[in-house]
Structures are given as structure tokens and as C-alpha cells.
Amino acid sequence: MTRAPRPPVWPRCGRGAGPDDPVGCRGRAVPRPGGGPRACLAHLDGAGRAAYLAGLRPGARVDHRGTTFADDLLDALLGALYDEASGRAVVGHAAFEEALFRTGARFTGAVFPDGACFDGATFLGRADFNDAAFGDETSFRKASFLDHAWFHDARFTGHAGFGEARFRRDAGFSRARFPAGAGFARAAFHDSAHFSAARLAGEVCFREADFHGDCYFGATVFHDGVTFRGAAFRTAPALGPLACRGTLDLSWTRFLGTTTLEAAAGFVDCRKSSWASGAALRLRYATVDLVDVIAEQALSVTAHPRAFLSGADGCRPFEEVVASGDPGVRVRSLSGSDAANLALNDLDLSSCLFGGALHLDRLGLEGCCVFARTPVRRLPLLPVRRWAPRQVLAEEHHWRAARGSRGWTPAPEGVGVRPPAALASTYRQLRTSLENGRNHPGAGDFHYGEMEMRRHSGERTDGRRTLLLLYWAVSGYALRVGRTLLWLLATTLATVAAVALWGLPPEPPRPATAAAPPARTQQERTRQERGPAGGRLETSVRTVLGAVGLRSGTPELTLAGTCVDGTFRLVAPVLLGLTAVAVRNRVRR
């Protein structure tokens, strides 16, 4: 059983009502001058319509809700409201809810000082609002535009609402002005949407909007932010370049086609967004949040090196309207994202959170991606830094700050501190990513971080923890050349001293004999001039040089000297090898 149509809330015309259609014509009944039966503007007879139109003046309020406009009826209405002084039709508050425009609706240049309401209206022909001016709140909620809808150069002084509107053909808002906000929530753009060079301030909402065709946001400026949360872009090869002073909200947004987004924004929220095809985000001035991003194909995020330009000649900057300061791009978080198809280029990752991210070993780190650094602190009374200079994750800063270490950045409010075992896994995957990109020197810092977290992890046995401690103390995990050389120098000096003190047997007393050969006498004379201490020191140096293969021959040693010499023969090659490995890790390409 078909439900009968619900009658409108306004006094209706009722023409054609009957058993099959108890409501009849839904047009707003207008009073007939001089009395008589009331009817909508479309059903007034010729005399009644002429009398009604003659009584209108520019700026008059009009109420034609539910009315059907065909032929030249709309032109006649706007002609009655035409202002000779301004050369425009001036319509007071205009009520056109559920109106039907069968032919083209030409509101070009019309002025609506008290706003207008076209909720639920249907435009079968072209809707032309080019250069129109709306003074108060304007609403086109649930309106249907079956042909082109043009609002180029229109000005909306009050809030403009297009929620759940349907645009079957091109929707044009180029150079339009929205100083008090605009709402396009759940609107459907079945063809191209043009917002080029538009200026929008206040709350701008495209929440759950559906874009089927191309989207043009070139040189569009959002003075206070814009949300596309839950919107769908089916075929949008290019978005922007646009500028957004506040937040560019792309959370839960679906990009089904190949897309290039260019934006200068304060904050870009991409949480839980999905990218079905290849996409490139070229940003400036922005902090970007990539939490739970799903990239089925390659997705790149790049800090654009040059200012975005606009204009026919492509040389007029526009981003300075909303952007200032450092044009670099910072990443807030990659938590929960699948990084297998993600590439980051020239980004600031010094405060980025990686907890819960997947496939970080396949993350592309291109260009100059900057990570956090260790604190610059020096040991008291020593020209030595407390922390070796290296790149670190922001999450290591949080962990060390939570342990009370000075100089490290604590975690922001609401951000948990990850344990060392989890940080070791993150360091390992990022190291693999850099090694896959042939950036071996850069991967060294992440290897250092991985070993540091393994050393501090409570899951290691005492034996392994001791080995890691020795590995760190002696060579900085085979990454600190200076530290290894210092240990080699200290070991060499200690060996020389030990051999000189305990390693050489005492010289037996020499009996008085006949005169020695001249050469022997000279050698003995030299040794006597050096004294016994100098002679033992010289012998110990020769012993050490022989141990490392720089000099042949080893003098007779005591048991202690033999032990010291054997130990040095084991330790010195290891230290030399660690030094060579450290140099290789720092310079190989």
C-alpha cells in the first residue's frame, strides 16, 4: 500500500487534489490582490499573476515554497524585483523550499540581503547563481541539481549550507567567498567540482561528501580549517594546491583513484584514511598525522621545496595568506599504519611516534629525513659529551626521560612510554629500511639504538647483558672509532708498563773479564747511559711491537710477562678489527 504524500506545513495551492492525490499542488498559495481564490504563483491566472508581480518592489520578501517554475515564470518574478540603481534583482528573504525549476534558473547577479532558503529544491535545468550575493544565512540542503550548478564569484555573507545536496553535473564555486563558513556534509558531486580560488572562512565541512569526478581546489584558501572526514574521492587526480591556516582534516577519507594532493596547511589529519591507488602528498608548513593509514599502493609524503603558485601565469604566491614560519613538514605519528607502501621524503621525524606501525623495514626514507638527537651535555670537568651524538627516536627520549635522565624530552600528555624491547624492534626495522636504501652510514645510528635498547631490556640474561655492556664500553657497538682507538692506546700503554715492571727477568751480574770487542763495548756503554729502567722500557716496547707484528723477535720473559704478552696478542687484533669495522660502518655507501 502506497503511503499518501504528506501535506506541506505552509498554506498550499491544492490545485489538482483528488482521491489519488489528496494534497494536490504543493505550491505556496499567494494572496490574490482584490480577493478571490488563492493559488500558487504558477496557477494564478494571468490577471492575478500580473497584479501580484506589480505589487513587488526590490527587496521584497518572497515565499514560493513548493512552487513549480516553468517557462519564463522565474524571469518574470526576478524582473519585478529588479533594481535600476544597482542593475541587479534584489530579493528580500527568499523562501524556495521544495520548489521545482523545470527550466534554467537564472539568478545571475541577484542579491539576497536577508538570505535565501532552497532546501529540497529541484533544478532540472541549469542553475545559474554566478555573481550572486547572499547577505544572511543561505541554505540549499537536500537540493537536487540535475544540470550544471554555477556559483562562480558568488558571495555568501552568512553561513552557506549545501548539506546532502546532489550535483548531477558540474558544480562550480570558483572564486566564491564564504566568510562565515560553508557546509557540504554528505553532498554528492557526480561530475566535477570546482572550488578554484575560492576563499572560505569559519567552519567548512565536507564530511562524508562523495566526489565522483575531478575536484579543482587550485589556489583555494581555507582561513580557519576544513574537514573532509569520511569523504570519498573516486577519481580526483589532483587536489590543490590549496592553503589552510587551521586543520586540513582527511581522517577516514577514502581515495579510490590516483591522487596528488598539494597543500600548505597548519595541520593535516590523515588518521584512518585509505588510499586505494598511488598517491602523493606534497605539503608545506604542516604537521601531519598518519595514524592507522592504509595505503594499498605507493603513498609518498613530501615536503614541497618551493612555494605554491596560482594565477593564469602560475607565478602569484597565495599560501602566505595562511602560512608563516618554517615551511618544513613534521610527522606526528605513524602508529598503527602499514608502512609497506609508504615513502617519506625530506620530513621532520624528530617527534614522530612509531609504536604499532607495521612493515617499518619497508618504509621508504628518502631525501633528508630528520630524527631527534641525543642531548648536548658534557661530563663535569671533562671535554667529553655525556651522550654520544646520534639520531634517536622520540620514543627513546620519552623512555629515558621517564627514567629520570636529564636533557631528554618527556612524553606528551596521553602518550605512553614504550619499553626497550619494543624500541629495539622499531630500531631494527628502521635500520633495515635504511640499509635497503643503501644508506649504511645513516643506518649505523639505528643499529646503535637497537643495541642500546637490547642492553637495557630486562629480557636478556646476565651473560648476554654483560657481553652487550662490554661491546658498548669498548667500541660503541663497533660504531665509535675514537672509543676503540682510546682503548687500544690504553691497552698498549698498560702492556708496556706491565712488561717493563714484571715481564722481564732481572739482568744477571756480569763477571769482570778481558776487554770486550769495541762494538760490544759501545753497546754496553749506551745501555749504561740509559740506565736499567730505560733498558727495560725499551725492551718492553719491542715486545709490544713484536706482539702486533710490527717487529720480529721477542726477548725472554717471565711468567707474568708471558701472560701479559699473550693477553695483548689476543686483545690488540680484536681492537684493531673493531676499529676497522667502525670506520667501515661510518664511511661505506
C-alpha positions in Angstrom: 0.0 0.0 0.0 1.4 3.4 -1.1 1.6 6.0 1.7 -0.2 9.2 0.8 2.1 12.2 0.4 2.4 14.3 3.5 0.9 17.8 3.1 3.4 20.7 3.4 3.4 22.9 6.5 2.6 26.0 4.5 -0.7 27.0 3.0 -0.8 25.1 -0.2 -2.3 25.7 -3.6 -4.0 22.3 -3.7 -4.8 22.5 -7.4 -5.4 19.0 -8.8 -6.2 17.4 -5.5 -8.3 14.3 -5.7 -8.7 10.8 -4.4 -5.4 9.7 -6.0 -3.6 12.8 -4.8 -5.2 14.3 -1.7 -2.5 17.0 -1.5 -2.6 18.3 -5.0 -0.2 21.2 -5.9 2.2 21.8 -3.1 3.0 25.4 -4.1 2.7 28.1 -1.6 -0.6 29.9 -2.1 -0.1 33.6 -2.5 -2.8 36.2 -1.7 -4.8 37.3 -4.8 -4.9 41.1 -4.9 -8.5 42.2 -4.6 -9.5 38.9 -3.0 -10.7 35.7 -4.7 -9.5 32.1 -4.6 -5.8 31.7 -3.6 -3.3 29.8 -5.7 0.4 29.4 -6.1 2.3 31.7 -8.5 2.3 29.0 -11.2 -1.5 28.5 -11.0 -2.6 32.2 -10.7 -4.5 33.3 -13.8 -2.9 36.0 -16.0 -4.6 38.9 -14.2 -3.9 37.6 -10.8 -0.3 36.9 -11.6 0.2 40.4 -13.2 -1.3 42.1 -10.2 0.9 40.1 -7.8 4.1 40.9 -9.7 3.1 44.5 -10.0 2.9 44.8 -6.2 6.5 43.6 -5.7 9.4 46.0 -5.2 13.2 45.5 -5.0 14.0 44.0 -1.6 10.5 42.5 -1.1 10.2 39.1 0.7 9.1 36.3 -1.5 7.7 32.9 -0.4 7.2 30.4 -3.1 7.8 27.1 -1.3 6.8 24.1 -3.3 6.1 26.1 -6.4 6.8 24.9 -9.9 8.7 27.3 -12.1 8.4 26.7 -15.8 8.9 28.8 -19.0 9.7 32.4 -18.1 7.9 32.5 -14.7 11.1 32.9 -12.7 12.3 35.6 -15.1 9.1 37.5 -14.6 9.5 37.2 -10.8 13.1 38.5 -10.8 12.1 41.2 -13.3 9.6 42.5 -10.8 12.4 42.7 -8.2 14.9 44.4 -10.5 16.7 47.4 -9.0 17.5 50.0 -11.6 20.1 51.7 -9.4 22.3 48.6 -8.8 21.4 46.8 -12.0 20.5 43.6 -10.0 17.5 41.8 -8.9 17.2 42.4 -5.1 15.2 39.7 -3.3 14.5 40.1 0.4 14.3 36.8 2.3 13.6 34.2 -0.4 11.8 31.0 0.5 12.0 28.4 -2.3 11.9 25.2 -0.2 10.9 22.2 -2.3 10.4 24.4 -5.4 10.8 22.8 -8.8 12.6 24.7 -11.5 11.8 22.9 -14.8 13.9 25.1 -17.0 17.1 27.0 -16.3 17.1 29.0 -13.1 18.9 32.3 -13.9 19.7 34.1 -10.6 22.8 35.6 -12.1 23.9 38.7 -10.1 20.9 38.5 -7.8 21.1 40.0 -4.3 19.6 38.2 -1.3 20.2 40.7 1.6 18.2 38.6 4.1 19.4 35.2 2.9 17.6 32.5 1.0 16.3 29.0 1.5 16.3 26.4 -1.3 16.1 23.3 0.9 14.8 20.4 -1.1 14.5 22.4 -4.3 15.0 20.6 -7.6 16.7 22.2 -10.6 16.0 20.3 -13.8 17.8 22.8 -15.9 21.0 24.8 -15.3 21.1 26.7 -12.1 23.0 29.9 -12.5 23.9 31.8 -9.4 27.1 33.4 -10.8 28.0 36.7 -9.0 25.0 36.4 -6.7 25.2 37.9 -3.2 23.7 36.3 -0.2 23.5 38.6 2.8 22.3 36.2 5.6 22.2 32.5 6.1 21.7 30.6 2.9 20.6 27.0 2.6 20.4 24.5 -0.2 20.1 21.5 2.0 18.9 18.4 0.1 18.6 20.4 -3.1 19.0 18.5 -6.4 20.8 20.0 -9.3 20.3 17.8 -12.4 22.2 20.1 -14.7 25.1 22.4 -14.2 25.1 24.4 -10.9 27.1 27.5 -11.1 28.0 29.7 -8.2 31.2 31.3 -9.6 32.1 34.6 -8.0 29.1 34.3 -5.6 29.4 35.9 -2.1 27.8 34.3 1.0 27.9 36.8 3.9 26.2 34.3 6.2 26.7 30.6 6.6 26.0 28.6 3.4 24.5 25.2 3.8 24.6 22.6 1.0 24.3 19.5 3.2 23.1 16.4 1.3 22.8 18.3 -1.9 23.0 16.4 -5.2 25.0 17.8 -8.1 24.5 15.6 -11.2 26.6 17.8 -13.5 29.4 20.3 -12.9 29.3 22.2 -9.6 31.1 25.5 -9.9 32.2 27.6 -6.9 35.3 29.2 -8.4 36.3 32.5 -6.7 33.3 32.2 -4.4 33.5 33.8 -1.0 32.3 32.1 2.2 33.4 34.4 5.1 31.0 32.7 7.7 31.5 29.1 6.8 30.0 26.5 4.5 28.6 23.1 4.9 28.7 20.3 2.2 28.2 17.4 4.6 27.0 14.2 2.7 26.8 16.2 -0.5 27.2 14.2 -3.7 29.2 15.6 -6.7 28.6 13.2 -9.6 30.6 15.3 -12.0 33.5 17.7 -11.5 33.5 20.1 -8.5 35.2 23.5 -9.0 36.4 25.5 -6.0 39.4 27.1 -7.6 40.5 30.4 -6.0 37.6 30.2 -3.5 38.0 31.8 -0.1 36.4 30.1 2.8 36.5 31.1 6.5 34.8 29.8 9.6 33.7 26.2 9.8 33.9 24.5 6.4 32.6 20.9 6.3 32.7 18.3 3.5 32.1 15.5 6.0 31.1 12.3 4.2 30.8 14.1 0.9 31.0 11.9 -2.3 33.2 13.2 -5.1 32.7 11.1 -8.3 34.5 13.3 -10.7 37.5 15.7 -10.8 38.0 18.1 -8.0 39.5 21.5 -8.5 40.9 23.2 -5.4 43.7 25.2 -7.1 44.6 28.3 -5.0 41.7 27.7 -2.7 42.2 29.2 0.7 40.6 27.9 3.9 41.2 30.6 6.5 40.2 28.6 9.6 40.3 24.9 8.5 38.3 22.4 6.6 37.1 18.8 7.3 36.7 16.1 4.7 36.2 13.4 7.4 34.7 10.3 5.9 34.5 11.8 2.3 35.2 9.7 -0.8 37.2 10.8 -3.8 36.6 8.3 -6.6 38.5 10.0 -9.4 40.4 13.0 -8.3 43.8 13.1 -10.0 44.7 16.4 -8.4 43.7 18.3 -5.3 45.2 21.8 -4.8 47.4 23.4 -4.4 45.4 24.8 -1.6 46.1 26.7 1.6 44.6 26.0 5.0 45.5 28.0 8.1 44.0 25.5 10.6 43.4 21.8 10.2 43.0 20.0 6.9 41.0 17.0 8.2 41.3 14.0 5.9 40.6 11.4 8.6 38.5 8.4 7.5 38.7 9.7 3.9 38.8 7.3 1.0 40.8 8.0 -2.1 39.9 5.4 -4.7 41.9 6.8 -7.6 45.4 8.1 -8.2 45.7 11.4 -6.4 48.2 14.2 -6.0 47.4 16.5 -3.0 49.3 19.8 -2.7 48.6 21.8 0.4 50.1 24.4 2.7 48.4 23.8 6.0 48.9 24.1 9.7 47.9 20.5 10.4 47.0 17.6 8.1 45.0 14.9 9.8 45.2 11.6 7.8 44.1 9.3 10.5 42.4 6.1 9.3 42.4 7.4 5.7 42.7 4.8 2.9 44.5 5.2 -0.4 43.5 2.5 -3.0 45.8 3.7 -5.8 49.0 5.6 -6.0 49.0 8.9 -4.2 51.4 11.8 -3.5 51.1 14.3 -0.7 53.1 17.4 -1.3 52.9 19.6 1.8 54.3 22.8 3.3 54.2 24.3 6.8 52.3 21.2 8.0 52.3 18.8 10.8 50.8 15.6 9.5 49.2 12.7 11.4 49.5 9.3 9.7 47.9 7.1 12.4 46.2 3.9 11.0 46.7 4.9 7.4 46.0 2.2 4.8 48.0 2.5 1.6 47.2 -0.3 -0.9 49.5 1.3 -3.4 52.5 3.6 -3.2 51.9 6.7 -1.0 54.5 9.4 -0.7 54.6 12.3 1.7 57.0 15.0 0.7 58.0 18.5 2.0 57.5 20.6 -1.1 60.6 22.7 -1.6 59.0 25.7 -3.4 56.1 28.0 -2.7 52.8 27.0 -4.3 51.7 29.5 -7.0 48.4 30.5 -8.6 47.1 32.7 -11.3 46.9 32.3 -15.1 50.7 32.8 -15.4 51.4 30.5 -12.5 53.6 33.0 -10.7 51.4 34.6 -8.0 52.0 33.1 -4.5 48.9 32.6 -2.3 50.0 30.4 0.5 51.4 33.3 2.5 47.8 34.2 3.3 47.5 31.5 5.8 51.1 30.2 6.4 54.1 31.6 8.1 57.3 30.4 9.8 59.1 27.2 8.8 57.8 25.7 5.6 59.1 22.3 6.6 56.8 19.3 7.3 56.7 17.4 10.5 55.2 13.9 11.1 53.4 13.5 14.4 52.8 9.7 14.3 52.8 6.6 12.2 51.3 4.4 14.9 49.1 1.6 13.5 49.9 2.4 9.9 51.1 -0.2 7.3 54.3 1.3 6.0 54.9 -1.3 3.3 53.9 1.2 0.6 54.7 4.4 2.3 57.6 6.7 1.4 58.7 9.8 3.4 60.8 12.5 1.7 62.5 15.4 3.4 60.4 15.3 6.6 61.0 16.1 10.2 60.6 12.9 12.2 62.0 14.3 15.4 58.7 13.9 17.3 57.2 11.1 15.3 55.7 8.1 17.1 56.3 4.7 15.5 54.6 2.4 18.0 52.3 -0.2 16.4 53.4 0.6 12.8 53.7 -2.4 10.5 56.4 -3.2 8.0 58.7 -0.4 9.0 61.5 -2.4 7.4 59.9 -1.5 4.0 59.3 2.2 4.8 61.0 4.5 2.3 63.1 7.2 3.9 64.2 9.5 1.1 65.9 12.8 1.0 66.9 14.4 4.3 64.6 13.0 6.9 65.5 14.4 10.3 65.2 12.4 13.5 65.7 13.6 17.1 69.2 13.9 18.5 70.8 13.0 21.8 71.0 15.8 24.4 74.1 18.0 24.3 75.5 17.5 27.8 79.2 17.2 28.8 80.7 15.4 31.7 81.8 17.6 34.6 85.4 18.7 34.3 85.9 16.6 31.1 85.7 17.7 27.5 83.5 14.6 26.7 79.9 14.6 25.9 77.6 12.7 28.2 75.7 11.1 25.3 77.4 10.1 22.1 75.9 12.2 19.2 73.5 10.2 17.2 70.0 10.1 15.7 67.3 8.7 18.1 63.6 8.1 18.1 61.3 10.4 20.0 60.1 7.4 21.9 63.7 6.8 23.3 63.6 10.4 24.5 60.3 9.6 26.3 61.7 6.4 27.9 64.9 7.9 29.1 63.1 11.0 30.5 60.8 8.6 32.4 63.9 7.0 34.0 65.0 10.4 35.2 67.8 11.1 32.7 68.3 14.8 32.3 68.1 16.5 29.0 65.7 14.1 27.4 62.2 15.1 26.2 59.4 13.6 28.2 56.4 12.1 26.6 53.4 14.4 25.8 50.3 14.1 27.9 48.4 11.0 26.9 51.3 9.3 25.2 52.5 6.1 26.7 56.2 5.2 27.2 57.3 2.1 25.2 59.6 -0.4 26.8 63.1 -1.0 25.5 62.3 -4.3 23.9 59.7 -2.7 21.7 62.0 0.2 20.8 64.7 -2.3 19.8 62.3 -3.9 17.3 61.5 -0.5 15.9 65.2 0.5 15.6 65.9 -2.8 13.9 63.2 -2.3 11.3 64.2 1.3 10.5 67.8 0.2 10.2 66.8 -2.4 7.7 64.9 0.2 5.8 67.9 2.5 5.6 70.2 -0.4 4.6 67.8 -1.4 1.8 68.0 2.2 0.6 71.9 1.9 0.6 72.2 4.4 3.4 74.6 2.4 5.5 76.1 5.4 7.5 72.6 6.5 8.4 71.7 3.0 9.5 74.5 3.0 12.0 72.7 5.2 14.4 69.7 2.9 14.4 71.9 -0.1 14.9 73.4 1.7 17.9 69.9 2.5 19.2 68.8 -1.1 18.7 71.8 -2.4 20.7 71.2 0.2 23.4 67.6 -0.9 23.9 68.7 -4.6 23.9 71.2 -3.8 26.6 68.5 -2.1 28.7 65.9 -4.7 28.1 65.1 -6.9 31.1 64.6 -10.0 28.9 68.3 -10.6 28.5 70.3 -13.0 30.7 73.1 -11.7 32.8 75.7 -13.2 30.5 74.3 -11.5 27.4 73.8 -8.3 29.2 77.5 -8.3 30.3 78.6 -9.0 26.7 76.5 -6.1 25.5 77.9 -3.9 28.2 81.5 -4.8 27.1 80.6 -4.3 23.5 79.2 -0.9 24.2 82.0 0.2 26.5 84.9 -0.9 24.3 83.7 0.1 20.8 80.2 1.6 21.0 78.8 -1.5 19.2 81.6 -1.2 16.6 80.4 2.3 15.6 82.7 4.6 17.7 86.1 4.8 16.2 87.5 7.1 18.8 86.4 5.0 21.7 88.1 1.9 20.2 91.3 3.7 19.5 91.4 5.0 23.1 91.0 1.5 24.4 93.8 0.3 22.0 96.1 3.1 23.2 95.3 2.4 26.8 95.8 -1.3 26.4 99.2 -0.7 24.6 100.4 1.6 27.3 99.3 -0.7 30.1 101.0 -3.7 28.4 104.3 -1.7 28.0 104.1 -0.7 31.7 103.3 -4.3 32.8 106.1 -5.8 30.8 108.6 -3.2 32.0 107.7 -3.8 35.6 107.0 -7.5 35.9 107.6 -9.1 32.5 111.4 -9.0 32.1 113.8 -11.1 34.2 116.5 -9.3 36.2 119.8 -9.0 34.4 122.4 -11.3 35.9 125.6 -9.7 37.2 128.4 -9.7 34.7 131.8 -11.1 35.8 134.9 -9.0 35.2 136.6 -10.2 32.0 139.0 -9.1 29.5 138.3 -6.2 27.4 135.2 -6.7 25.1 135.2 -6.1 21.4 134.9 -2.4 20.5 131.4 -2.8 19.2 130.2 -4.6 22.3 131.8 -2.1 24.5 129.9 0.7 22.7 126.6 -1.1 23.1 127.2 -1.7 26.7 128.2 2.0 27.1 124.9 3.1 25.6 122.9 0.8 27.8 124.7 2.0 30.8 123.9 5.6 29.9 120.2 4.8 29.7 120.2 3.0 33.0 118.4 -0.2 33.9 114.9 1.4 33.8 115.4 2.8 30.3 116.7 -0.5 29.1 113.7 -2.4 30.4 111.3 0.2 28.9 112.9 -0.2 25.5 112.7 -4.0 25.7 109.0 -3.8 26.7 108.2 -1.6 23.7 110.0 -4.0 21.4 107.9 -6.8 23.0 104.6 -5.0 22.3 105.6 -4.2 18.7 106.5 -7.8 18.2 103.1 -8.8 19.6 101.3 -6.9 16.9 103.7 -8.0 14.1 105.5 -4.7 13.7 108.8 -6.1 14.9 110.2 -9.6 14.8 111.7 -11.3 17.8 110.6 -11.5 21.4 113.0 -11.3 24.3 112.9 -13.8 27.2 110.0 -13.0 29.5 109.0 -14.0 33.0 105.8 -16.0 33.6 103.9 -12.7 34.3 105.3 -11.2 31.1 104.3 -14.2 29.1 100.8 -13.9 30.3 100.7 -10.2 29.6 102.1 -10.7 26.2 99.7 -13.4 25.3 96.7 -11.4 26.5 97.8 -8.4 24.4 98.3 -10.6 21.4 94.6 -11.6 21.8 93.2 -8.2 22.6 95.1 -6.0 20.2 93.8 -7.7 17.0 90.3 -7.6 18.3 90.5 -3.8 19.0 92.1 -3.2 15.6 89.4 -5.2 13.9 86.7 -3.3 15.8 88.3 0.0 14.7 88.3 -1.2 11.1 84.7 -2.2 11.3 83.7 1.1 12.9 85.5 3.0 10.2 83.7 0.9 7.5 80.3 1.4 9.1 80.7 5.1 9.0 82.1 5.6 5.5 80.7 2.9 3.3 78.0 3.9 0.9 
